[in-house]
Amino acid sequence: MAAMTASPQSRSCADSRSGSGKRSSAPAVVLLLGLLLCGLSVSAGPVYSWKDADGKVHFSDVPPQAGGGEVKEIPMDIPQDQRAPQGLRPGEREMLQSYEERSRRLEQAKDKSRQETKRKAAEKASKENQRLRCDYYRKRQENYEDRLRGGYTREQQLKLEENLARAKMQTGIYCR
């Protein structure tokens, strides 16, 4: 097979395509800035609404020429928090606010119910824990009483009586 070699002319084309040539990016930056500025030229002036002879409703930032019917000017300086979301008809804002308030109250009721459920579960667990401890200390008390009947040295008997007294005290605490 013959080795392929590139001619000097084809190398220079490849070099310019790979970006090693000195091309200016200024036109791209100017174009990008121009597009951004075009997007920022939104007018905050009034909007006009009118019905034509066919009953079709029109909206424009320029009032219609004579014969356009009754023209309504819609001011655009309404504070953002008082503007209705786009597409709401009269009365729908109140319905939306009512729905949001009802949703908020339902969520609060759910939270309260969850908290009450957790509280009841903790209370139940606490009672169960107390019952288990009561059973445990009663068994210990019985065990010490049984052991005291056996033959132990005086020192061992004093230790058993001490343990029995502690078990009785714990039984009194947990077995109410």
CORMOQUI-V738773 format. One record per backbone hydrogen bond with DSSP energy under -0.5 kcal/mol. NH is the residue of the N-H (numbers start at 0). CO is the residue of the C=O. E is the energy in kcal/mol with one decimal. If there is no record, write none. Layout:
[[NH CO E] [NH CO E]]
This chain:
[[10 6 -1.7] [11 7 -1.6] [12 8 -1.4] [13 9 -2.0] [14 10 -2.5] [15 11 -1.8] [16 12 -1.8] [17 13 -1.9] [18 15 -0.5] [19 14 -1.5] [20 14 -0.6] [22 20 -1.3] [28 24 -1.9] [29 25 -2.6] [30 26 -2.4] [31 27 -2.4] [32 28 -2.6] [33 29 -2.3] [34 30 -2.3] [35 31 -2.1] [36 32 -2.5] [37 33 -2.0] [38 34 -1.6] [39 35 -0.9] [40 37 -1.0] [46 73 -2.4] [47 59 -3.9] [48 71 -2.8] [49 57 -1.8] [50 69 -0.6] [51 55 -2.3] [54 51 -1.8] [57 49 -3.1] [59 47 -2.0] [67 64 -0.7] [71 48 -3.3] [73 46 -4.0] [73 71 -0.6] [74 72 -0.7] [81 78 -1.7] [82 78 -0.7] [82 79 -0.8] [87 84 -1.6] [91 88 -2.1] [92 88 -0.6] [94 90 -1.6] [95 91 -2.9] [96 92 -2.7] [97 93 -2.6] [98 94 -2.6] [99 95 -2.6] [100 96 -2.5] [101 97 -2.5] [102 98 -2.7] [103 99 -2.3] [104 100 -2.5] [105 101 -2.5] [106 102 -2.3] [107 103 -2.2] [108 104 -2.4] [109 105 -2.5] [110 106 -2.5] [111 107 -2.5] [112 108 -2.5] [113 109 -2.7] [114 110 -2.5] [115 111 -2.4] [116 112 -2.4] [117 113 -2.5] [118 114 -2.6] [119 115 -2.6] [120 116 -2.4] [121 117 -2.5] [122 118 -2.5] [123 119 -2.7] [124 120 -2.5] [125 121 -2.4] [126 122 -2.4] [127 123 -2.5] [128 124 -2.6] [129 125 -2.5] [130 126 -2.5] [131 127 -2.5] [132 128 -2.3] [133 129 -2.4] [134 130 -2.5] [135 131 -2.3] [136 132 -2.6] [137 133 -2.3] [138 134 -2.1] [139 135 -2.0] [140 136 -2.5] [141 137 -2.6] [142 138 -2.5] [143 139 -2.7] [144 140 -2.4] [145 141 -2.5] [146 142 -2.4] [147 143 -2.0] [148 144 -0.6] [148 145 -0.9] [149 146 -1.3] [151 149 -1.0] [156 152 -2.8] [157 153 -2.3] [158 154 -1.8] [159 155 -2.3] [160 156 -2.4] [161 157 -2.1] [162 158 -2.3] [163 159 -2.7] [164 160 -2.3] [165 161 -1.9] [166 162 -2.4] [167 163 -2.5] [168 164 -2.1] [169 165 -2.5] [170 166 -2.4] [171 167 -2.1] [172 168 -1.6] [173 169 -2.6] [174 170 -2.2] [175 173 -0.6]]
